[in-house]
Amino acid sequence: MRRYLEIPNFSSPYRIRQRSCCRVLILTSGGKSFLLVAAKSHGVKLGQLNTTSPNTTRYIERFGLPVVTLLLLVGHFAPWAAHKTAALTLSAHELAIFTHFTPGAGIFLNQWFYLPIWVVALLCALLAGMIGWWLNRFIAALLCVGLASLGLPGYPDMLTAWKTPGLQLQFFVSIVVMAAAFVIALARIGRRPDVRTWAVATLPLIDAVPLTGYLMVKPAIETLYHDTLGLGWGWWLTLLGTVLSLGSLVLVLASHRARSAPVNSIGKAT
């Protein structure tokens, strides 16, 4: 008994993984191509054949990680709170310190403005893991640790941050990210394309928290300045990196859904 299954709208960008248990035949009729799969033995699950498009996640694996990392890195230190006076313009890194002392800004925890630099440190660690020579990779790992350490409280508050209620979260999260970045870089986890793809599609989404947080504390800063603030280009760059990450997640999920989608039965033959 052989079971025949049809995959309509088959086109050349799709890659077919032929198995010894199945026979694959491509038919063309009326300008349309169809993929006909015949099982050679009973009990074969034809729906498990791999018919995914390699172009769906190829660009995410190759270009997504460096592009999103660069956007978030530049965006973190670029202006978020835009003011006509340069001295009153604040980046996300400066907002993390400034809003700690701003009246009315307590509705948003100021330490969450460090989230972009923590995410960048982890993404850079994945990039560092792709370096071949161990010495260069070790140096790159130290640089990633240095990026994560930017989230630590300043000196001398750093010395007692572990027991200071207002600084404990910032201190311990920075330490954890520093350790994780170092291990990720040295373990060369970034060499796996699937890890890079999922990292780009998920980690930057965390930056939606500080992006929203700035909109929450913006009125308090404007009250302090007695003037209006705009959305700086650093805020927009971070938003762009987050949107690209969301788009990558949608593409990855669509790719996995198409990969696992069952095909339609069109008949049986003996």
CORJOGI-V644461 format. One record per helix or strand. SS is the DSSP state (hx for helix, st for strand). FROM is the first residue (numbers start at 1). LEN is the number of residues. If there is no record, write none. Layout:
ss = <SS;SS>
from = <FROM;FROM>
len = <LEN;LEN>
This chain:
ss = <st;st;st;st;hx;st;hx;st;hx;st;hx;hx;hx;hx;hx;hx;hx;hx;st;hx;st>
from = <2;14;22;32;46;53;55;79;86;90;92;105;110;134;157;168;189;193;230;233;264>
len = <6;1;8;8;3;1;23;4;3;2;7;3;19;16;7;19;3;33;2;28;6>
